[in-house]
Amino acid sequence: MEHHRGRVIDLSAFVSGGQEVRISTLADKEAAGEPDVANSFAEPDRVSPVESTARGATPRLEYRFPPLSLTVFELQVAQRTN
């Protein structure tokens, strides 16, 4: 059973909105909730990265994190002028 945790990520310190965000998530494809899961010869891709993108009208992004995963957000940072 998957229990993704939804969170709002506030990127307003870095972007003004409408920005594409590349998301890389390393997680167990079976979402079994086993903290010591690993790839093996029988299941060489059980833990693997999934790439996606998101674009929002505002600098706030809602993302559902898979359990026991590592997620990286990549975005072009806006240069601020004072």
Secondary structure, DSSP 8 states (H G I E B T S, - for coil): ----EEEEEE-TTT--SS-EEEEEEEEETT----TT----SS-TTSEEEEEEEEE-SSSEEEEEE-TT-EEEEE--------
